[in-house]
Amino acid sequence: MIIRRSHLFLFLAALLLASRASASVIFISQDDNGREFTLDRGDALEISLPATSGTGYTWQAEPVDGGFVKQVGEPAFALDSAMPGASGHQIFHFSVGASGTGILEIRYTRPWEKGSKPAKVFKIMLIVH
C-alpha cells in the first residue's frame, strides 16, 4: 500500500486538530479557593479574582513548583462600573504544558510593601495528567 504525501499531510493535520479539540479552558473564581482541579496537558486556566483599583493592592501569582503551569502574559483588569476607584476583577491566564501536581497560589498584596503579609491568599491544587 502506498501512502501519498498529500494524504499523510492531511492525516497528520487532522490528528493535530483532534488533539487540540480536546483541550479545555477552565474558568476559576474566588469561590474555588481551596479546591482541587484535575487537568489535562494542553488545558488552559482563566482565574478571575475580585480587586479594587486605587487601593494599591494587586494579585500576584507565585510560580508553580515544577513549572508545569505557567502564567501567560500580564493579568487584565475588568471594572465592574465606570466610577473612579470602582471594584472589578483581575484576570489571569495560565497554560498547562506538562504533567505534574502542585499548588497555584495568588497573593493580594501591595507590591512595594516587601515582606508584609498578603491581605488575601487564593490557592488551588492542580493535578495534571
Secondary structure, DSSP 4 states (H G I P E B T S, - for coil): ----HHHHHHHHHHHHHHHHHT--EEEEEGGGTT-EEEE-TT-EEEEEEEEETTSS-EEEEPPPTTSSEEE-SPPEEEESSSSTT-EEEEEEEEEE-S-EEEEEEEEEE-TTSTTPPPSEEEEEEEEE-
